[in-house]
Structure formats: C-alpha cells, structure tokens
C-alpha cells in the first residue's frame, strides 16, 4: 500500500518494488501504461538520474529521503528524456497527474510497506 501519510490519502493499494539492478534499469520501459506505482529502493542515499527511454507515456516522479519525506517532484516527465540527478533514498513513479491528484507536495511523508 502507498499512502500520502501527511494528508492521509491512499495513493495505491498495490505497488511494484524495484530492488535489484535489473528491475531498476527496466522500470517502465516498453510498458503501455502504469498499472501500479513503481517504488525504487536504494540501500543508502545516492545521486540518481532517471531515464525515460522506451517509456511511451508521461509520468510523475517523486523523490524521497531516508525518512520517506518528499524532497523533489518532477511532474509530467516526458517520454524519451533524461531527468536530472537528485540525491535520494527512494523514487516513486506514478501516473501523470498523480502528484496533483493525491496532493503530494514537497515535505509530505509517504508510507509504503
């Protein structure tokens, strides 16, 4: 389950975790749509750049620190682009417009298990 804990809003009841190098590299490549949010887990804070190569639709990307606090949001990330590197511990990829729909803002705490 994925929840905007600050505002007590359920974002999704189901998520897909990207834990290993292969699932992180593939992400949403060659997908037709997001059926559930992707959560990228990193063992420690690191500078992460996201690519949108072979992702055929725009998405919203939410970056979290070790406390699962939103530190940066990239709304409407376009297909076949490269997003700038951000220091983070977690990244959440959701459908385009999801950040606004679920009222996700910088400083919010996001919960997932």
Secondary structure, DSSP 8 states (H G I E B T S, - for coil): -EEETTTTEEEES-EEEE-SHHHHHHTTTT-SS-SSEEEEEEEEEEEE--B-TT--S-EEEEEE-TT-BEEEEEEEE-TT-B---EEEEEEEEEETTHHHHTT--TT-BEEE-
